[in-house]
């Protein structure tokens, strides 16, 4: 496994953790987000838990739903 892979995994976990925190802080459930993304709750759960890769499209849509700038999740 290339050395950059671990950093990618760590960054992904950090971003997903910050998305979950922002969701909680704004009072949104997974159901709120999944309905806005037009995906199943199970599909969103898998994204947030890291089981399914977070696509750029979903990431940007989640940022919009949470009314956050994308860079918020990288600081």
PDB file of N, CA, C and O in Angstrom:
ATOM      1  N   UNK A   1       0.854  -1.182   0.000  1.00  0.00           N
ATOM      2  CA  UNK A   1       0.000   0.000   0.000  1.00  0.00           C
ATOM      3  C   UNK A   1       0.894   1.238   0.000  1.00  0.00           C
ATOM      4  O   UNK A   1       1.816   1.338   0.810  1.00  0.00           O
ATOM      5  N   UNK A   2       0.626   2.180  -0.904  1.00  0.00           N
ATOM      6  CA  UNK A   2       1.438   3.395  -0.962  1.00  0.00           C
ATOM      7  C   UNK A   2       1.316   4.208   0.322  1.00  0.00           C
ATOM      8  O   UNK A   2       0.267   4.178   0.965  1.00  0.00           O
ATOM      9  N   UNK A   3       2.362   4.931   0.708  1.00  0.00           N
ATOM     10  CA  UNK A   3       2.345   5.686   1.961  1.00  0.00           C
ATOM     11  C   UNK A   3       1.258   6.754   2.020  1.00  0.00           C
ATOM     12  O   UNK A   3       0.761   7.058   3.105  1.00  0.00           O
ATOM     13  N   UNK A   4       0.877   7.330   0.882  1.00  0.00           N
ATOM     14  CA  UNK A   4      -0.133   8.385   0.899  1.00  0.00           C
ATOM     15  C   UNK A   4      -1.517   7.841   1.226  1.00  0.00           C
ATOM     16  O   UNK A   4      -2.402   8.614   1.591  1.00  0.00           O
ATOM     17  N   UNK A   5      -1.722   6.574   1.109  1.00  0.00           N
ATOM     18  CA  UNK A   5      -3.022   5.959   1.368  1.00  0.00           C
ATOM     19  C   UNK A   5      -3.456   6.176   2.821  1.00  0.00           C
ATOM     20  O   UNK A   5      -4.628   6.452   3.078  1.00  0.00           O
ATOM     21  N   UNK A   6      -2.545   6.056   3.749  1.00  0.00           N
ATOM     22  CA  UNK A   6      -2.880   6.261   5.158  1.00  0.00           C
ATOM     23  C   UNK A   6      -3.324   7.689   5.426  1.00  0.00           C
ATOM     24  O   UNK A   6      -4.256   7.915   6.198  1.00  0.00           O
ATOM     25  N   UNK A   7      -2.671   8.647   4.801  1.00  0.00           N
ATOM     26  CA  UNK A   7      -3.065  10.044   4.972  1.00  0.00           C
ATOM     27  C   UNK A   7      -4.459  10.261   4.411  1.00  0.00           C
ATOM     28  O   UNK A   7      -5.273  10.962   5.012  1.00  0.00           O
ATOM     29  N   UNK A   8      -4.739   9.657   3.254  1.00  0.00           N
ATOM     30  CA  UNK A   8      -6.047   9.782   2.626  1.00  0.00           C
ATOM     31  C   UNK A   8      -7.116   9.226   3.554  1.00  0.00           C
ATOM     32  O   UNK A   8      -8.163   9.849   3.728  1.00  0.00           O
ATOM     33  N   UNK A   9      -6.878   8.091   4.140  1.00  0.00           N
ATOM     34  CA  UNK A   9      -7.835   7.476   5.054  1.00  0.00           C
ATOM     35  C   UNK A   9      -8.034   8.360   6.278  1.00  0.00           C
ATOM     36  O   UNK A   9      -9.164   8.548   6.730  1.00  0.00           O
ATOM     37  N   UNK A  10      -6.968   8.893   6.807  1.00  0.00           N
ATOM     38  CA  UNK A  10      -7.046   9.761   7.983  1.00  0.00           C
ATOM     39  C   UNK A  10      -7.830  11.033   7.650  1.00  0.00           C
ATOM     40  O   UNK A  10      -8.664  11.471   8.443  1.00  0.00           O
ATOM     41  N   UNK A  11      -7.568  11.623   6.494  1.00  0.00           N
ATOM     42  CA  UNK A  11      -8.269  12.826   6.078  1.00  0.00           C
ATOM     43  C   UNK A  11      -9.762  12.530   5.902  1.00  0.00           C
ATOM     44  O   UNK A  11     -10.610  13.313   6.328  1.00  0.00           O
ATOM     45  N   UNK A  12     -10.069  11.413   5.282  1.00  0.00           N
ATOM     46  CA  UNK A  12     -11.463  11.026   5.081  1.00  0.00           C
ATOM     47  C   UNK A  12     -12.175  10.864   6.420  1.00  0.00           C
ATOM     48  O   UNK A  12     -13.299  11.338   6.589  1.00  0.00           O
ATOM     49  N   UNK A  13     -11.531  10.201   7.365  1.00  0.00           N
ATOM     50  CA  UNK A  13     -12.133  10.014   8.691  1.00  0.00           C
ATOM     51  C   UNK A  13     -12.361  11.353   9.377  1.00  0.00           C
ATOM     52  O   UNK A  13     -13.387  11.551  10.029  1.00  0.00           O
ATOM     53  N   UNK A  14     -11.421  12.265   9.237  1.00  0.00           N
ATOM     54  CA  UNK A  14     -11.543  13.588   9.832  1.00  0.00           C
ATOM     55  C   UNK A  14     -12.720  14.348   9.222  1.00  0.00           C
ATOM     56  O   UNK A  14     -13.526  14.939   9.942  1.00  0.00           O
ATOM     57  N   UNK A  15     -12.814  14.329   7.894  1.00  0.00           N
ATOM     58  CA  UNK A  15     -13.907  15.032   7.213  1.00  0.00           C
ATOM     59  C   UNK A  15     -15.249  14.437   7.622  1.00  0.00           C
ATOM     60  O   UNK A  15     -16.183  15.175   7.935  1.00  0.00           O
ATOM     61  N   UNK A  16     -15.354  13.124   7.622  1.00  0.00           N
ATOM     62  CA  UNK A  16     -16.611  12.474   7.990  1.00  0.00           C
ATOM     63  C   UNK A  16     -16.988  12.772   9.440  1.00  0.00           C
ATOM     64  O   UNK A  16     -18.162  12.976   9.750  1.00  0.00           O
ATOM     65  N   UNK A  17     -16.008  12.796  10.311  1.00  0.00           N
ATOM     66  CA  UNK A  17     -16.254  13.121  11.711  1.00  0.00           C
ATOM     67  C   UNK A  17     -16.776  14.546  11.855  1.00  0.00           C
ATOM     68  O   UNK A  17     -17.688  14.799  12.642  1.00  0.00           O
ATOM     69  N   UNK A  18     -16.198  15.479  11.097  1.00  0.00           N
ATOM     70  CA  UNK A  18     -16.637  16.871  11.158  1.00  0.00           C
ATOM     71  C   UNK A  18     -18.018  17.051  10.545  1.00  0.00           C
ATOM     72  O   UNK A  18     -18.792  17.893  11.001  1.00  0.00           O
ATOM     73  N   UNK A  19     -18.332  16.276   9.524  1.00  0.00           N
ATOM     74  CA  UNK A  19     -19.676  16.325   8.940  1.00  0.00           C
ATOM     75  C   UNK A  19     -20.690  15.859   9.977  1.00  0.00           C
ATOM     76  O   UNK A  19     -21.729  16.491  10.167  1.00  0.00           O
ATOM     77  N   UNK A  20     -20.386  14.758  10.641  1.00  0.00           N
ATOM     78  CA  UNK A  20     -21.296  14.223  11.658  1.00  0.00           C
ATOM     79  C   UNK A  20     -21.490  15.240  12.784  1.00  0.00           C
ATOM     80  O   UNK A  20     -22.614  15.456  13.237  1.00  0.00           O
ATOM     81  N   UNK A  21     -20.410  15.858  13.231  1.00  0.00           N
ATOM     82  CA  UNK A  21     -20.484  16.864  14.295  1.00  0.00           C
ATOM     83  C   UNK A  21     -21.345  18.051  13.858  1.00  0.00           C
ATOM     84  O   UNK A  21     -22.195  18.516  14.618  1.00  0.00           O
ATOM     85  N   UNK A  22     -21.128  18.532  12.648  1.00  0.00           N
ATOM     86  CA  UNK A  22     -21.914  19.663  12.141  1.00  0.00           C
ATOM     87  C   UNK A  22     -23.387  19.285  12.041  1.00  0.00           C
ATOM     88  O   UNK A  22     -24.262  20.097  12.341  1.00  0.00           O
ATOM     89  N   UNK A  23     -23.658  18.064  11.623  1.00  0.00           N
ATOM     90  CA  UNK A  23     -25.034  17.585  11.528  1.00  0.00           C
ATOM     91  C   UNK A  23     -25.694  17.600  12.900  1.00  0.00           C
ATOM     92  O   UNK A  23     -26.823  18.069  13.044  1.00  0.00           O
ATOM     93  N   UNK A  24     -24.992  17.091  13.907  1.00  0.00           N
ATOM     94  CA  UNK A  24     -25.516  17.100  15.284  1.00  0.00           C
ATOM     95  C   UNK A  24     -25.736  18.522  15.784  1.00  0.00           C
ATOM     96  O   UNK A  24     -26.779  18.824  16.362  1.00  0.00           O
ATOM     97  N   UNK A  25     -24.758  19.393  15.564  1.00  0.00           N
ATOM     98  CA  UNK A  25     -24.843  20.769  16.041  1.00  0.00           C
ATOM     99  C   UNK A  25     -26.014  21.523  15.425  1.00  0.00           C
ATOM    100  O   UNK A  25     -26.588  22.412  16.054  1.00  0.00           O
ATOM    101  N   UNK A  26     -26.362  21.169  14.204  1.00  0.00           N
ATOM    102  CA  UNK A  26     -27.482  21.839  13.527  1.00  0.00           C
ATOM    103  C   UNK A  26     -28.808  21.127  13.778  1.00  0.00           C
ATOM    104  O   UNK A  26     -29.855  21.567  13.304  1.00  0.00           O
ATOM    105  N   UNK A  27     -28.758  20.034  14.522  1.00  0.00           N
ATOM    106  CA  UNK A  27     -29.980  19.330  14.873  1.00  0.00           C
ATOM    107  C   UNK A  27     -30.563  18.465  13.773  1.00  0.00           C
ATOM    108  O   UNK A  27     -31.745  18.122  13.801  1.00  0.00           O
ATOM    109  N   UNK A  28     -29.729  18.114  12.802  1.00  0.00           N
ATOM    110  CA  UNK A  28     -30.193  17.266  11.710  1.00  0.00           C
ATOM    111  C   UNK A  28     -29.967  15.793  12.037  1.00  0.00           C
ATOM    112  O   UNK A  28     -28.954  15.420  12.629  1.00  0.00           O
ATOM    113  N   UNK A  29     -30.921  14.974  11.645  1.00  0.00           N
ATOM    114  CA  UNK A  29     -30.744  13.524  11.749  1.00  0.00           C
ATOM    115  C   UNK A  29     -30.178  13.014  10.423  1.00  0.00           C
ATOM    116  O   UNK A  29     -30.131  13.745   9.433  1.00  0.00           O
ATOM    117  N   UNK A  30     -29.758  11.774  10.420  1.00  0.00           N
ATOM    118  CA  UNK A  30     -29.323  11.170   9.158  1.00  0.00           C
ATOM    119  C   UNK A  30     -30.479  11.176   8.172  1.00  0.00           C
ATOM    120  O   UNK A  30     -30.272  11.328   6.969  1.00  0.00           O
ATOM    121  N   UNK A  31     -31.694  11.013   8.676  1.00  0.00           N
ATOM    122  CA  UNK A  31     -32.872  11.007   7.807  1.00  0.00           C
ATOM    123  C   UNK A  31     -33.061  12.352   7.114  1.00  0.00           C
ATOM    124  O   UNK A  31     -33.467  12.398   5.953  1.00  0.00           O
ATOM    125  N   UNK A  32     -32.772  13.440   7.809  1.00  0.00           N
ATOM    126  CA  UNK A  32     -32.871  14.764   7.181  1.00  0.00           C
ATOM    127  C   UNK A  32     -31.924  14.874   5.993  1.00  0.00           C
ATOM    128  O   UNK A  32     -32.297  15.357   4.924  1.00  0.00           O
ATOM    129  N   UNK A  33     -30.693  14.416   6.201  1.00  0.00           N
ATOM    130  CA  UNK A  33     -29.678  14.530   5.156  1.00  0.00           C
ATOM    131  C   UNK A  33     -30.001  13.603   3.998  1.00  0.00           C
ATOM    132  O   UNK A  33     -29.944  14.012   2.838  1.00  0.00           O
ATOM    133  N   UNK A  34     -30.342  12.351   4.304  1.00  0.00           N
ATOM    134  CA  UNK A  34     -30.601  11.386   3.231  1.00  0.00           C
ATOM    135  C   UNK A  34     -31.784  11.806   2.384  1.00  0.00           C
ATOM    136  O   UNK A  34     -31.779  11.574   1.175  1.00  0.00           O
ATOM    137  N   UNK A  35     -32.793  12.415   2.975  1.00  0.00           N
ATOM    138  CA  UNK A  35     -33.936  12.842   2.170  1.00  0.00           C
ATOM    139  C   UNK A  35     -33.541  13.977   1.224  1.00  0.00           C
ATOM    140  O   UNK A  35     -34.013  14.039   0.089  1.00  0.00           O
ATOM    141  N   UNK A  36     -32.672  14.870   1.698  1.00  0.00           N
ATOM    142  CA  UNK A  36     -32.182  15.958   0.846  1.00  0.00           C
ATOM    143  C   UNK A  36     -31.277  15.431  -0.276  1.00  0.00           C
ATOM    144  O   UNK A  36     -31.287  15.954  -1.391  1.00  0.00           O
ATOM    145  N   UNK A  37     -30.497  14.391   0.033  1.00  0.00           N
ATOM    146  CA  UNK A  37     -29.611  13.799  -0.974  1.00  0.00           C
ATOM    147  C   UNK A  37     -30.354  12.842  -1.897  1.00  0.00           C
ATOM    148  O   UNK A  37     -29.828  12.429  -2.931  1.00  0.00           O
ATOM    149  N   UNK A  38     -31.583  12.490  -1.515  1.00  0.00           N
ATOM    150  CA  UNK A  38     -32.403  11.533  -2.256  1.00  0.00           C
ATOM    151  C   UNK A  38     -31.731  10.157  -2.314  1.00  0.00           C
ATOM    152  O   UNK A  38     -31.671   9.516  -3.363  1.00  0.00           O
ATOM    153  N   UNK A  39     -31.229   9.726  -1.153  1.00  0.00           N
ATOM    154  CA  UNK A  39     -30.667   8.380  -1.006  1.00  0.00           C
ATOM    155  C   UNK A  39     -31.292   7.753   0.236  1.00  0.00           C
ATOM    156  O   UNK A  39     -31.917   8.448   1.037  1.00  0.00           O
ATOM    157  N   UNK A  40     -31.129   6.466   0.395  1.00  0.00           N
ATOM    158  CA  UNK A  40     -31.703   5.791   1.557  1.00  0.00           C
ATOM    159  C   UNK A  40     -30.923   6.142   2.819  1.00  0.00           C
ATOM    160  O   UNK A  40     -29.767   6.561   2.756  1.00  0.00           O
ATOM    161  N   UNK A  41     -31.577   5.963   3.968  1.00  0.00           N
ATOM    162  CA  UNK A  41     -30.904   6.223   5.237  1.00  0.00           C
ATOM    163  C   UNK A  41     -29.714   5.288   5.388  1.00  0.00           C
ATOM    164  O   UNK A  41     -28.661   5.689   5.886  1.00  0.00           O
ATOM    165  N   UNK A  42     -29.881   4.047   4.959  1.00  0.00           N
ATOM    166  CA  UNK A  42     -28.784   3.086   5.033  1.00  0.00           C
ATOM    167  C   UNK A  42     -27.599   3.544   4.181  1.00  0.00           C
ATOM    168  O   UNK A  42     -26.446   3.407   4.588  1.00  0.00           O
ATOM    169  N   UNK A  43     -27.889   4.086   3.000  1.00  0.00           N
ATOM    170  CA  UNK A  43     -26.815   4.567   2.125  1.00  0.00           C
ATOM    171  C   UNK A  43     -26.076   5.733   2.779  1.00  0.00           C
ATOM    172  O   UNK A  43     -24.848   5.806   2.727  1.00  0.00           O
ATOM    173  N   UNK A  44     -26.840   6.652   3.400  1.00  0.00           N
ATOM    174  CA  UNK A  44     -26.177   7.781   4.065  1.00  0.00           C
ATOM    175  C   UNK A  44     -25.380   7.308   5.275  1.00  0.00           C
ATOM    176  O   UNK A  44     -24.265   7.774   5.512  1.00  0.00           O
ATOM    177  N   UNK A  45     -25.946   6.393   6.028  1.00  0.00           N
ATOM    178  CA  UNK A  45     -25.229   5.838   7.186  1.00  0.00           C
ATOM    179  C   UNK A  45     -23.889   5.254   6.750  1.00  0.00           C
ATOM    180  O   UNK A  45     -22.871   5.460   7.411  1.00  0.00           O
ATOM    181  N   UNK A  46     -23.891   4.529   5.642  1.00  0.00           N
ATOM    182  CA  UNK A  46     -22.651   3.923   5.146  1.00  0.00           C
ATOM    183  C   UNK A  46     -21.633   4.986   4.725  1.00  0.00           C
ATOM    184  O   UNK A  46     -20.430   4.801   4.908  1.00  0.00           O
ATOM    185  N   UNK A  47     -22.111   6.085   4.169  1.00  0.00           N
ATOM    186  CA  UNK A  47     -21.197   7.175   3.804  1.00  0.00           C
ATOM    187  C   UNK A  47     -20.594   7.779   5.064  1.00  0.00           C
ATOM    188  O   UNK A  47     -19.376   7.917   5.174  1.00  0.00           O
ATOM    189  N   UNK A  48     -21.456   8.139   6.016  1.00  0.00           N
ATOM    190  CA  UNK A  48     -20.991   8.810   7.236  1.00  0.00           C
ATOM    191  C   UNK A  48     -20.084   7.914   8.071  1.00  0.00           C
ATOM    192  O   UNK A  48     -19.195   8.407   8.766  1.00  0.00           O
ATOM    193  N   UNK A  49     -20.299   6.608   8.011  1.00  0.00           N
ATOM    194  CA  UNK A  49     -19.460   5.690   8.787  1.00  0.00           C
ATOM    195  C   UNK A  49     -18.193   5.284   8.027  1.00  0.00           C
ATOM    196  O   UNK A  49     -17.329   4.604   8.580  1.00  0.00           O
ATOM    197  N   UNK A  50     -18.083   5.697   6.769  1.00  0.00           N
ATOM    198  CA  UNK A  50     -16.888   5.382   5.989  1.00  0.00           C
ATOM    199  C   UNK A  50     -16.946   4.057   5.258  1.00  0.00           C
ATOM    200  O   UNK A  50     -15.967   3.665   4.622  1.00  0.00           O
ATOM    201  N   UNK A  51     -18.056   3.363   5.331  1.00  0.00           N
ATOM    202  CA  UNK A  51     -18.194   2.089   4.622  1.00  0.00           C
ATOM    203  C   UNK A  51     -18.281   2.298   3.113  1.00  0.00           C
ATOM    204  O   UNK A  51     -17.815   1.469   2.331  1.00  0.00           O
ATOM    205  N   UNK A  52     -18.885   3.416   2.718  1.00  0.00           N
ATOM    206  CA  UNK A  52     -19.007   3.792   1.309  1.00  0.00           C
ATOM    207  C   UNK A  52     -18.249   5.089   1.115  1.00  0.00           C
ATOM    208  O   UNK A  52     -18.298   5.974   1.970  1.00  0.00           O
ATOM    209  N   UNK A  53     -17.549   5.209  -0.002  1.00  0.00           N
ATOM    210  CA  UNK A  53     -16.780   6.423  -0.259  1.00  0.00           C
ATOM    211  C   UNK A  53     -17.684   7.628  -0.423  1.00  0.00           C
ATOM    212  O   UNK A  53     -18.749   7.553  -1.036  1.00  0.00           O
ATOM    213  N   UNK A  54     -17.243   8.723   0.130  1.00  0.00           N
ATOM    214  CA  UNK A  54     -17.929   9.999   0.000  1.00  0.00           C
ATOM    215  C   UNK A  54     -17.538  10.599  -1.341  1.00  0.00           C
ATOM    216  O   UNK A  54     -16.373  10.928  -1.563  1.00  0.00           O
ATOM    217  N   UNK A  55     -18.509  10.741  -2.231  1.00  0.00           N
ATOM    218  CA  UNK A  55     -18.219  11.326  -3.535  1.00  0.00           C
ATOM    219  C   UNK A  55     -18.165  12.840  -3.413  1.00  0.00           C
ATOM    220  O   UNK A  55     -18.705  13.419  -2.470  1.00  0.00           O
ATOM    221  N   UNK A  56     -17.521  13.462  -4.358  1.00  0.00           N
ATOM    222  CA  UNK A  56     -17.447  14.922  -4.372  1.00  0.00           C
ATOM    223  C   UNK A  56     -18.844  15.515  -4.473  1.00  0.00           C
ATOM    224  O   UNK A  56     -19.148  16.501  -3.802  1.00  0.00           O
ATOM    225  N   UNK A  57     -19.686  14.933  -5.294  1.00  0.00           N
ATOM    226  CA  UNK A  57     -21.057  15.424  -5.453  1.00  0.00           C
ATOM    227  C   UNK A  57     -21.817  15.377  -4.129  1.00  0.00           C
ATOM    228  O   UNK A  57     -22.464  16.351  -3.746  1.00  0.00           O
ATOM    229  N   UNK A  58     -21.738  14.240  -3.431  1.00  0.00           N
ATOM    230  CA  UNK A  58     -22.416  14.141  -2.138  1.00  0.00           C
ATOM    231  C   UNK A  58     -21.803  15.098  -1.125  1.00  0.00           C
ATOM    232  O   UNK A  58     -22.524  15.735  -0.356  1.00  0.00           O
ATOM    233  N   UNK A  59     -20.479  15.203  -1.119  1.00  0.00           N
ATOM    234  CA  UNK A  59     -19.814  16.107  -0.188  1.00  0.00           C
ATOM    235  C   UNK A  59     -20.306  17.545  -0.375  1.00  0.00           C
ATOM    236  O   UNK A  59     -20.648  18.219   0.597  1.00  0.00           O
ATOM    237  N   UNK A  60     -20.339  18.004  -1.609  1.00  0.00           N
ATOM    238  CA  UNK A  60     -20.773  19.373  -1.871  1.00  0.00           C
ATOM    239  C   UNK A  60     -22.250  19.562  -1.532  1.00  0.00           C
ATOM    240  O   UNK A  60     -22.640  20.619  -1.036  1.00  0.00           O
ATOM    241  N   UNK A  61     -23.057  18.567  -1.791  1.00  0.00           N
ATOM    242  CA  UNK A  61     -24.477  18.647  -1.431  1.00  0.00           C
ATOM    243  C   UNK A  61     -24.664  18.671   0.084  1.00  0.00           C
ATOM    244  O   UNK A  61     -25.510  19.407   0.591  1.00  0.00           O
ATOM    245  N   UNK A  62     -23.885  17.874   0.808  1.00  0.00           N
ATOM    246  CA  UNK A  62     -23.944  17.873   2.270  1.00  0.00           C
ATOM    247  C   UNK A  62     -23.536  19.241   2.808  1.00  0.00           C
ATOM    248  O   UNK A  62     -24.165  19.764   3.728  1.00  0.00           O
ATOM    249  N   UNK A  63     -22.487  19.818   2.236  1.00  0.00           N
ATOM    250  CA  UNK A  63     -22.068  21.159   2.643  1.00  0.00           C
ATOM    251  C   UNK A  63     -23.209  22.155   2.452  1.00  0.00           C
ATOM    252  O   UNK A  63     -23.455  23.000   3.313  1.00  0.00           O
ATOM    253  N   UNK A  64     -23.889  22.051   1.339  1.00  0.00           N
ATOM    254  CA  UNK A  64     -25.014  22.945   1.054  1.00  0.00           C
ATOM    255  C   UNK A  64     -26.150  22.727   2.051  1.00  0.00           C
ATOM    256  O   UNK A  64     -26.712  23.690   2.573  1.00  0.00           O
ATOM    257  N   UNK A  65     -26.487  21.479   2.313  1.00  0.00           N
ATOM    258  CA  UNK A  65     -27.557  21.156   3.263  1.00  0.00           C
ATOM    259  C   UNK A  65     -27.230  21.702   4.645  1.00  0.00           C
ATOM    260  O   UNK A  65     -28.094  22.259   5.323  1.00  0.00           O
ATOM    261  N   UNK A  66     -25.980  21.541   5.058  1.00  0.00           N
ATOM    262  CA  UNK A  66     -25.554  22.000   6.382  1.00  0.00           C
ATOM    263  C   UNK A  66     -25.213  23.485   6.403  1.00  0.00           C
ATOM    264  O   UNK A  66     -24.884  24.038   7.452  1.00  0.00           O
ATOM    265  N   UNK A  67     -25.293  24.135   5.230  1.00  0.00           N
ATOM    266  CA  UNK A  67     -24.967  25.547   5.086  1.00  0.00           C
ATOM    267  C   UNK A  67     -23.552  25.838   5.593  1.00  0.00           C
ATOM    268  O   UNK A  67     -23.323  26.768   6.366  1.00  0.00           O
ATOM    269  N   UNK A  68     -22.628  25.019   5.135  1.00  0.00           N
ATOM    270  CA  UNK A  68     -21.212  25.152   5.506  1.00  0.00           C
ATOM    271  C   UNK A  68     -20.363  25.215   4.244  1.00  0.00           C
ATOM    272  O   UNK A  68     -20.696  24.594   3.235  1.00  0.00           O
ATOM    273  N   UNK A  69     -19.295  25.946   4.301  1.00  0.00           N
ATOM    274  CA  UNK A  69     -18.332  25.972   3.186  1.00  0.00           C
ATOM    275  C   UNK A  69     -17.507  24.691   3.246  1.00  0.00           C
ATOM    276  O   UNK A  69     -17.199  24.208   4.335  1.00  0.00           O
ATOM    277  N   UNK A  70     -17.148  24.139   2.097  1.00  0.00           N
ATOM    278  CA  UNK A  70     -16.378  22.892   2.087  1.00  0.00           C
ATOM    279  C   UNK A  70     -15.098  22.934   2.913  1.00  0.00           C
ATOM    280  O   UNK A  70     -14.739  21.942   3.548  1.00  0.00           O
ATOM    281  N   UNK A  71     -14.408  24.072   2.909  1.00  0.00           N
ATOM    282  CA  UNK A  71     -13.139  24.139   3.642  1.00  0.00           C
ATOM    283  C   UNK A  71     -13.325  24.006   5.152  1.00  0.00           C
ATOM    284  O   UNK A  71     -12.365  23.731   5.871  1.00  0.00           O
ATOM    285  N   UNK A  72     -14.558  24.201   5.639  1.00  0.00           N
ATOM    286  CA  UNK A  72     -14.861  24.044   7.062  1.00  0.00           C
ATOM    287  C   UNK A  72     -14.466  22.654   7.561  1.00  0.00           C
ATOM    288  O   UNK A  72     -14.042  22.490   8.705  1.00  0.00           O
ATOM    289  N   UNK A  73     -14.609  21.678   6.702  1.00  0.00           N
ATOM    290  CA  UNK A  73     -14.382  20.295   7.107  1.00  0.00           C
ATOM    291  C   UNK A  73     -12.918  19.869   6.972  1.00  0.00           C
ATOM    292  O   UNK A  73     -12.569  18.729   7.277  1.00  0.00           O
ATOM    293  N   UNK A  74     -12.059  20.793   6.512  1.00  0.00           N
ATOM    294  CA  UNK A  74     -10.640  20.498   6.372  1.00  0.00           C
ATOM    295  C   UNK A  74      -9.778  21.269   7.352  1.00  0.00           C
ATOM    296  O   UNK A  74      -8.579  21.009   7.450  1.00  0.00           O
ATOM    297  N   UNK A  75     -10.361  22.215   8.081  1.00  0.00           N
ATOM    298  CA  UNK A  75      -9.591  23.042   9.032  1.00  0.00           C
ATOM    299  C   UNK A  75      -9.257  22.255  10.281  1.00  0.00           C
ATOM    300  O   UNK A  75      -8.616  22.782  11.190  1.00  0.00           O
TER     301      UNK A  75
END
